[in-house]
């Protein structure tokens, strides 16, 4: 019975469904018919009546009252008038041309020193001179420029880097190179500065070291001289009063305590007001400074109406650049990180390429300064540089700070993490010479500065934003495997060095200081400028294996072979150095001539010939000197002889010890070739 009721219910629903489907079909047909008629305009359809004619009324035209047009006064077109008239790149070119016509070429730029820091070639010592160059070439900001203040160190982790001493010198402490900067830095100095200054700002805008921080290193502020830490007695550290125990040495790089004290002294020589003034003059936005001041609690809050912020804001407003030239808010003048688009950066890069290719493009600074006008470097006789690097931490496989061969060469702090076969391995100087990472460093840095993966990645899209900006912040390290180097790289390195405004020689340090001063217009040289900082401890000890190897003829000949390309580059750069001394009128100065004669420079010695370099070490007199140096190297050192002169002197280290430890022991069995 239930089944019957179900069938009856279905029979009652089906007719309604059929009617609904029929209605949908009819509606669809009518809609389509009306749509077709509307699409055919006035065409008459056979089943439709003709459309009714529309009655159009004549429009009423109001009476127009003519008024005379205002007279147009001509005014001189400004740089901003062309903003909407030209393509963006053409607009920048036109702005540059108009500035050149107006005469304010490079008026809003900063002079950046492109410093190529060759490892163990005097770059750290000479960086002080590079700072003086950036001071002399930026006279408009000299009153607040940290590069003009001696021994400023804002980051106690390292007082020998751009980020801690002078933001206007590119490359202090970095052993990388990119010769594309020979043109990029003169053209795009401001863009590079504004992209990198933020790291310097973070260190510079923070409170001075506290009493507790100084106390950890046995220091305290002198009550009579603000921001001058001095050594104190132990009682002073426990809170008891005590008199200061003398002044602190002013040389950076002598430990974290000394560097911390240098940072504190910087607030006396470069106070906070001068710091804000410097950043304002070089285009850093006030918002960046205010943010840093409040984050580091130098100001209690962000209220600019009272206190320190009010004073510093007044300093900032007095000297600040126009708003569109500052970092922050507007990104116009910030040189972007790799991959970021920047019209200004691309324009700078294009102008630098035009400069290299000789295309006449009126850029504010490129064509006025020229390729290499901001570039400076120091180099050193190759095999002596190699010996120095072998005995210096971080520049050899026994102290692999740059992770050149991870898992094989280790950092001393990580030795316990490796098996004894690797962790306790000590490489000899002979093994060191055979490692391609450390060979021909000069040729790599100046003749092959674009073939490493980092720079190749930057240049993977020529003409793009990445290619235009990445070269300014990326370079190839001097320590890398480049067994493919040949004579072409020698020529490229020499041409790059010729393009440098200054190339100095560590062997002629004082003459190099005078040449750099003459080239860049530095007139405030002091006695300290002629003294190399950080004297090598390896050369000061009674037993100095470094001095022994420098006097060993076998080691010299092996190194000369390992650095065969660098020897040629050095000799050509050496002659370039001598020619420039002559052009500047320095070659005949008595002090210069004395130094050159002592170092056998600018004379008959050809540093690309092994007999000229290693032959003199094979003379009888040189061999006697070598034996004297070896005699000082005795088990336990000479210190115990000084304490007890009556004891018999120990025997010097035997020949086998020198061979197993360093790999060389010249026996005097060879005479120099005639």
C-alpha positions in Angstrom: 0.0 0.0 0.0 3.0 2.2 0.7 4.3 1.6 -2.8 1.0 2.7 -4.3 1.1 5.9 -2.3 4.7 6.6 -3.6 3.7 6.0 -7.2 0.7 8.4 -6.9 2.9 11.1 -5.4 5.4 10.8 -8.2 2.6 11.0 -10.8 1.5 14.3 -9.3 5.0 15.9 -9.4 6.1 15.0 -12.9 3.6 17.3 -14.7 4.8 20.3 -12.7 8.4 19.6 -13.6 7.5 19.4 -17.3 5.7 22.7 -17.1 8.7 24.3 -15.5 11.1 23.1 -18.1 8.7 24.4 -20.9 8.6 27.8 -19.2 12.4 28.0 -19.2 12.7 27.1 -22.9 10.1 29.8 -23.8 11.8 32.5 -21.7 15.2 31.6 -23.3 13.7 31.9 -26.8 12.1 35.3 -26.1 15.3 36.7 -24.6 17.4 35.6 -27.5 14.9 37.1 -30.0 14.9 40.5 -28.3 18.7 40.5 -28.0 19.1 39.9 -31.8 16.7 42.7 -32.6 18.6 45.1 -30.4 21.9 44.2 -32.0 20.6 44.9 -35.6 19.7 48.5 -34.8 16.9 49.9 -37.0 16.6 46.8 -39.2 13.0 45.7 -39.5 12.3 42.1 -38.5 9.5 40.4 -40.4 7.7 39.4 -37.2 8.2 42.7 -35.4 6.5 46.1 -35.9 8.7 48.9 -37.1 10.3 51.0 -34.2 8.7 54.4 -33.4 10.7 57.4 -34.6 12.2 59.4 -31.8 11.3 63.1 -31.5 14.5 65.0 -30.9 14.5 68.6 -29.7 16.9 71.2 -30.7 19.5 71.8 -27.9 19.6 75.2 -26.3 23.0 76.7 -26.6 23.8 79.2 -23.8 25.3 82.5 -24.8 29.1 82.4 -24.3 30.8 85.5 -22.9 34.3 85.8 -24.4 37.1 86.9 -22.0 40.6 87.7 -23.0 43.2 84.9 -22.2 45.6 85.7 -19.5 49.0 86.8 -20.7 51.6 84.0 -20.4 54.8 85.1 -18.6 57.9 83.2 -19.7 60.0 81.7 -17.0 63.2 79.7 -17.1 62.7 76.0 -17.1 63.8 74.3 -14.0 65.0 70.8 -13.4 61.6 69.8 -11.9 59.8 71.0 -15.0 61.1 68.2 -17.1 59.8 65.5 -14.7 56.7 64.6 -16.8 58.2 65.4 -20.2 60.9 62.8 -20.6 61.5 59.1 -20.2 62.9 58.4 -16.7 66.4 57.7 -17.8 66.4 60.6 -20.2 65.1 62.8 -17.4 68.1 61.9 -15.2 70.4 62.6 -18.1 68.7 66.0 -18.7 68.9 66.9 -15.1 72.6 66.0 -15.1 73.2 68.2 -18.2 71.4 71.1 -16.6 73.5 70.8 -13.5 76.6 70.7 -15.6 75.6 73.9 -17.4 74.8 75.6 -14.1 78.3 74.8 -12.9 77.4 72.9 -9.7 79.1 69.7 -10.9 79.6 67.2 -8.0 78.1 69.8 -5.7 75.9 67.3 -3.8 78.3 64.4 -3.9 80.8 62.9 -1.4 84.2 61.7 -2.4 84.6 58.0 -1.6 88.0 56.4 -1.6 88.0 53.1 -3.4 90.5 51.2 -1.3 91.7 47.7 -2.4 93.1 46.0 0.6 95.8 43.5 -0.5 96.3 41.1 2.4 99.6 41.6 4.3 100.7 44.4 2.1 100.5 47.3 4.5 96.8 48.1 3.9 95.8 48.3 7.5 98.7 50.6 8.3 98.1 52.8 5.3 94.3 52.9 5.9 95.1 55.9 8.2 96.4 57.7 5.1 93.3 56.7 3.2 91.2 58.3 5.9 93.1 61.5 5.5 92.5 61.5 1.8 88.7 61.2 2.4 89.0 64.1 4.8 90.9 66.4 2.4 88.6 65.6 -0.5 85.4 66.4 1.4 86.2 69.9 2.8 82.5 70.8 3.2 82.0 68.2 5.9 85.5 68.3 7.4 84.3 69.8 10.7 82.3 66.7 11.6 83.9 64.0 9.4 85.0 61.1 11.6 87.7 60.4 8.9 89.3 63.6 10.0 89.6 62.5 13.6 92.5 60.3 14.6 91.9 57.0 16.3 88.1 57.1 16.1 86.8 53.6 16.7 83.0 53.1 17.0 83.0 49.3 17.0 85.4 47.7 19.5 85.2 44.4 17.8 87.6 45.6 15.1 89.2 49.1 14.9 90.5 48.3 11.4 87.5 48.3 9.2 85.3 50.7 7.3 82.3 50.1 9.5 84.2 51.1 12.7 86.5 54.0 11.6 85.6 55.8 8.4 82.5 55.2 6.2 84.0 57.3 3.4 86.7 54.7 2.6 85.5 51.6 0.8 87.2 48.3 1.6 89.2 48.8 4.8 89.8 45.3 6.3 88.2 43.5 3.3 90.5 41.5 1.1 88.2 41.5 -1.8 88.4 43.4 -5.1 86.2 44.4 -8.0 87.9 46.6 -10.7 84.5 47.6 -12.0 84.6 50.1 -9.1 87.3 52.0 -10.8 84.5 53.9 -12.7 81.6 53.1 -10.4 82.9 54.8 -7.3 83.6 58.2 -8.9 80.2 58.1 -10.5 78.1 56.6 -7.7 79.9 57.4 -4.5 76.9 58.9 -2.8 74.7 55.9 -3.7 77.3 53.5 -2.3 77.7 55.5 0.9 73.9 55.7 1.6 73.5 52.0 1.1 76.3 51.1 3.5 76.4 53.9 6.1 73.6 52.3 8.1 76.1 49.8 9.6 78.4 52.6 10.6 75.5 54.5 12.0 74.4 51.6 14.3 77.8 51.6 15.9 78.2 55.4 16.0 74.8 56.3 17.5 74.9 54.5 20.9 75.9 55.4 24.4 79.5 55.5 25.6 80.8 52.4 27.5 79.4 52.2 31.0 81.6 52.1 34.2 80.7 48.4 34.5 81.9 47.6 31.0 85.2 49.4 31.6 85.7 47.8 34.9 85.8 44.3 33.3 89.1 45.3 31.7 90.5 47.2 34.7 89.6 50.6 33.4 87.6 53.6 34.7 86.9 57.1 33.5 89.3 59.8 34.5 87.3 62.3 36.7 89.3 65.2 35.3 89.0 64.4 31.6 85.6 63.3 30.3 85.4 60.1 28.3 89.1 59.2 29.0 89.5 55.8 30.5 92.6 55.0 32.5 94.0 52.0 34.2 93.0 51.8 37.9 94.0 49.9 41.0 92.1 46.7 41.8 90.5 48.5 44.8 88.8 50.9 42.4 86.9 48.0 40.8 85.3 47.1 44.1 83.9 50.6 44.6 86.7 52.0 46.8 88.3 55.3 45.7 91.7 55.1 44.2 93.9 57.3 42.0 94.4 56.6 38.3 97.4 54.6 37.3 98.6 56.3 34.2 97.1 56.9 30.7 96.0 54.3 28.2 97.9 53.6 25.0 96.2 55.2 22.0 97.1 52.5 19.5 94.1 50.5 18.2 94.2 46.7 17.8 95.9 45.9 21.1 93.0 43.9 22.5 89.3 44.4 23.3 90.0 46.4 26.4 92.1 49.0 24.5 89.5 49.1 21.7 86.7 49.6 24.2 88.7 52.5 25.7 89.2 54.0 22.2 85.4 53.9 21.6 84.9 55.7 24.9 87.6 58.4 24.0 85.8 58.9 20.7 82.9 60.6 22.5 85.4 63.3 23.5 87.1 63.7 20.1 83.9 63.1 18.1 80.9 64.0 20.3 77.3 63.1 19.7 76.5 66.6 18.2 79.2 66.2 15.6 78.0 62.7 14.8 74.5 63.9 14.1 75.9 66.8 12.1 78.0 64.5 9.9 75.0 62.2 9.1 72.9 65.2 8.3 75.4 66.6 5.9 75.8 63.3 4.1 72.1 62.7 3.6 71.0 60.4 6.4 67.3 61.0 7.3 66.4 62.4 10.7 63.9 59.6 11.2 66.8 57.1 11.1 68.8 59.0 13.6 65.8 59.6 15.9 64.9 55.9 15.8 68.5 54.9 16.8 68.7 57.5 19.6 65.5 56.2 21.2 66.3 52.5 20.6 69.6 52.9 22.4 67.9 55.0 25.2 70.2 58.0 24.6 67.0 59.9 24.7 64.3 58.9 27.3 61.5 59.1 24.7 60.7 60.4 21.2 59.6 63.8 22.3 61.5 66.4 20.3 60.3 69.4 22.3 62.7 68.9 25.2 66.0 67.4 26.1 68.7 65.8 23.9 66.4 65.2 21.0 65.5 68.9 20.8 69.2 69.9 20.8 70.1 67.3 18.2 67.1 68.1 16.0 68.3 71.7 15.9 71.8 70.6 14.9 70.3 68.4 12.2 68.0 71.1 10.7 70.8 73.6 10.6 72.9 71.6 8.1 70.6 69.0 6.6 70.4 68.4 2.8 67.2 68.9 0.9 64.7 66.2 1.8 64.8 64.4 -1.6 68.5 63.7 -1.1 68.3 61.9 2.2 68.1 58.3 3.1 64.8 57.2 4.5 61.3 58.3 3.3 62.6 58.9 -0.3 64.6 56.0 -1.7 65.9 58.0 -4.6 69.5 58.3 -3.6 69.9 54.9 -1.8 72.1 52.4 -3.6 70.0 49.2 -3.4 70.9 45.8 -2.3 71.5 43.2 -5.1 68.3 42.7 -7.0 66.5 45.8 -5.9 65.4 48.1 -8.7 66.7 51.7 -8.6 66.5 54.2 -11.4 69.3 56.4 -9.9 71.6 53.4 -9.4 71.1 52.2 -13.0 71.8 55.8 -14.2 75.0 55.9 -12.3 76.1 52.5 -13.6 75.3 53.5 -17.2 77.2 56.7 -16.8 80.2 54.8 -15.5 80.0 52.4 -18.5 79.9 55.4 -20.8 82.9 56.8 -19.1 84.9 53.6 -19.6 83.8 53.3 -23.3 84.6 57.0 -24.0 80.9 58.1 -24.6 80.4 61.7 -23.9 77.6 61.8 -21.3 77.4 64.9 -19.0 77.2 63.2 -15.6 77.9 65.4 -12.6 81.0 63.5 -11.4 81.9 60.7 -13.8 83.5 62.7 -16.5 85.0 65.3 -14.2 86.8 62.8 -12.1 87.6 60.0 -14.5 88.2 56.2 -14.2 90.2 55.4 -11.1 90.2 58.9 -9.7 89.0 57.6 -6.4 91.1 54.4 -6.3 94.2 53.7 -4.1 96.0 50.6 -3.0 99.3 49.3 -1.5 101.2 46.3 -2.7 104.3 44.4 -1.5 107.1 42.3 -2.9 105.4 38.9 -3.4 107.5 36.4 -1.7 108.1 38.6 1.4 104.3 39.2 1.5 103.9 35.4 1.4 106.2 34.8 4.4 104.4 37.5 6.4 101.0 36.0 5.6 102.2 32.5 6.7 103.0 33.7 10.1 99.9 35.9 10.6 96.7 34.6 12.0 93.9 34.1 9.5 96.1 34.1 6.4 97.4 30.5 6.3 95.9 27.0 6.4 96.9 26.6 10.1 94.5 29.4 11.0 91.8 29.2 8.3 89.7 32.2 9.1 88.2 32.4 5.6 87.0 28.8 5.4 88.9 28.1 2.2 88.8 24.3 2.6 86.2 23.4 5.1 86.7 20.1 6.8 90.4 20.1 5.9 91.8 23.4 7.1 90.5 24.4 10.5 90.3 27.5 12.8 92.3 27.0 16.0 89.1 27.4 18.0 87.6 24.4 16.2 90.5 22.0 16.4 88.9 19.8 19.1 85.9 19.3 16.8 88.0 17.4 14.3 89.9 14.1 14.3 93.6 14.5 15.4 94.8 13.8 11.9 93.0 17.0 10.8 92.7 19.1 13.9 96.3 18.8 15.0 97.8 19.1 11.5 100.3 21.9 11.0 101.3 22.8 7.5 104.9 23.8 6.6 105.8 26.9 4.6 106.8 24.6 1.8 103.3 23.1 1.8 101.8 26.6 2.0 103.6 27.7 -1.1 102.0 24.9 -3.1 98.4 25.9 -2.2 96.8 27.7 -5.1 94.5 29.7 -2.8 97.4 31.7 -1.6 99.3 32.1 -4.9 99.5 35.2 -7.1 97.2 37.3 -4.9 98.1 40.6 -6.7 97.3 39.1 -10.1 93.9 37.8 -8.8 92.8 41.0 -7.2 93.6 43.3 -10.0 93.6 41.1 -13.1 90.9 38.6 -12.3 88.4 40.4 -10.1 85.3 39.3 -11.9 85.6 35.6 -12.4 84.5 34.4 -8.9 81.0 33.0 -8.5 79.8 36.0 -6.4 80.6 38.6 -9.1 79.5 36.3 -11.9 76.1 36.0 -10.2 75.9 39.8 -10.1 76.6 40.1 -13.8 74.4 37.3 -15.0 72.0 39.9 -16.6 74.0 42.6 -18.2 72.3 46.0 -18.1 69.8 44.9 -15.5 69.3 46.5 -12.0 71.2 43.6 -10.5 74.2 44.1 -12.8 74.1 47.8 -12.3 74.2 47.8 -8.5 75.8 44.5 -7.4 79.3 45.4 -8.4 79.5 48.2 -5.8 79.0 45.8 -2.9 80.4 42.5 -4.2 84.0 41.4 -5.0 86.3 38.5 -5.4 88.4 37.5 -2.4 92.2 37.5 -2.8 92.4 33.9 -1.5 90.8 31.6 -3.9 91.8 28.8 -6.3 92.7 30.3 -9.7 95.0 27.8 -11.4 93.9 29.2 -14.8 95.8 32.5 -14.5 98.1 33.4 -17.4 99.9 36.3 -19.1 96.6 37.9 -20.1 95.8 38.3 -16.4 99.2 39.9 -15.8 98.4 42.6 -18.4 94.9 43.1 -17.0 96.3 43.6 -13.5 98.9 46.1 -14.7 96.3 48.1 -16.6 94.1 48.2 -13.5 96.9 49.4 -11.4 97.7 52.1 -14.0 94.1 53.3 -13.7 94.5 53.8 -9.9 95.1 57.3 -8.9 97.6 56.0 -6.3 99.6 52.8 -6.0 102.1 52.6 -3.1 104.8 50.1 -2.1 105.1 48.8 1.4 108.9 48.7 0.9 108.9 52.5 0.3 106.3 53.4 3.0 107.4 56.9 3.6 107.7 57.7 -0.1 104.2 56.2 -0.6 102.8 58.6 2.1 104.3 61.6 0.3 103.1 60.4 -3.1 99.5 59.9 -1.8 99.5 63.3 -0.2 100.7 64.9 -3.4 98.1 63.1 -5.5 95.1 63.8 -3.4 96.0 67.1 -1.9 96.6 66.2 1.7 98.6 69.0 3.4 98.3 68.1 7.1 100.8 65.2 7.4 102.1 64.4 10.8 105.1 62.4 12.1 102.8 59.5 13.0 101.7 59.2 9.4 105.1 57.9 8.5 105.2 55.2 11.2 103.7 51.8 10.3 101.2 50.7 12.9 100.9 47.2 14.3 104.6 46.1 14.1 104.9 42.4 13.5 105.5 40.3 16.7 107.0 37.6 14.5 109.9 39.9 13.7 110.5 41.2 17.3 111.2 37.9 19.0 114.8 36.7 19.7 114.0 33.6 17.6 112.2 34.8 14.5 111.4 32.0 12.0 109.9 34.7 9.8 113.2 36.5 9.5 115.0 33.2 9.0 112.8 32.3 6.0 113.2 35.7 4.5 117.0 35.1 4.6 116.8 31.5 3.3 117.7 31.3 -0.4 115.9 28.0 -0.9 112.7 29.4 0.5 113.1 32.5 -1.7 113.5 30.5 -4.9 110.5 28.3 -4.1 108.3 31.3 -3.4 109.5 33.0 -6.5 108.3 30.1 -8.6 105.0 29.9 -6.7 104.4 33.7 -7.3 105.6 33.8 -10.8 102.8 36.0 -12.1 102.8 38.4 -9.1 106.6 38.9 -9.6 106.0 40.4 -13.0 103.0 42.5 -11.9 105.0 43.9 -8.9 108.0 44.8 -11.1 105.8 46.8 -13.5 103.9 48.5 -10.6 107.3 49.3 -9.0 108.3 51.2 -12.2 105.0 52.9 -12.3 105.5 54.0 -8.7 109.0 55.4 -9.5 107.6 57.3 -12.6 104.9 58.9 -10.5 107.4 59.9 -7.8 109.4 61.6 -10.6 106.3 63.4 -12.0 105.4 64.8 -8.6 108.9 66.0 -8.1 109.6 63.6 -5.2 112.2 61.4 -6.7 115.1 63.7 -5.9 114.2 64.5 -2.3 116.9 63.4 0.0 114.7 61.4 2.4 112.9 59.7 -0.5 116.2 58.9 -2.3 117.7 57.5 0.9 114.7 55.2 1.4 114.7 54.0 -2.2 118.4 53.3 -2.1 118.1 51.3 1.1 115.3 49.2 -0.3 116.9 48.9 -3.7 114.0 50.4 -5.5 113.9 52.6 -8.7 117.3 51.3 -9.7 118.8 48.3 -11.5 117.1 45.6 -9.5 114.4 43.8 -11.6 112.0 42.1 -9.3 110.7 39.9 -12.0 114.1 38.1 -12.2 114.9 35.4 -9.6 118.6 36.1 -9.6 118.0 39.8 -8.7 115.8 38.8 -5.8 117.2 35.6 -4.4 120.8 35.7 -5.7 121.9 38.2 -3.0 120.8 35.7 -0.3 123.4 33.2 -1.5 126.5 35.4 -0.9 128.8 34.4 2.0 127.9 37.4 4.0 124.2 36.7 3.6 124.7 33.1 4.6 126.6 34.1 7.8 123.6 36.4 8.7 121.3 33.4 8.2 123.3 31.2 10.5 123.2 34.0 13.2 119.4 34.2 12.9 119.1 30.4 13.2 121.4 30.3 16.3 118.9 32.4 18.2 116.3 29.6 17.8 117.2 27.2 20.6 114.9 24.8 22.6 113.3 26.7 25.4 114.3 30.1 23.9 117.1 32.5 24.9 115.2 33.8 27.9 116.6 31.2 30.3 120.1 32.2 29.3 119.4 35.7 30.5 118.2 34.4 33.8 121.2 32.1 34.4 124.2 33.2 32.2 126.4 30.5 33.8 124.6 27.6 32.3 126.0 26.3 29.0 124.2 27.6 25.9 121.9 25.0 24.3 122.5 23.9 20.8 120.5 25.6 18.0 117.7 23.8 16.3 119.1 21.2 14.0 118.6 21.1 10.2 116.0 18.3 10.5 113.8 20.5 12.8 113.8 23.3 10.2 112.9 20.9 7.4 110.1 19.3 9.3 108.7 22.5 10.7 109.0 24.9 7.8 110.3 22.8 4.9 113.5 24.7 4.0 117.1 24.8 5.2 119.6 26.5 3.0 123.1 25.1 3.5 125.2 27.7 1.7 126.1 25.2 -1.1 125.2 27.6 -3.9 126.7 30.9 -5.1 124.8 33.6 -6.8 124.9 33.6 -10.6 127.1 36.3 -12.1 
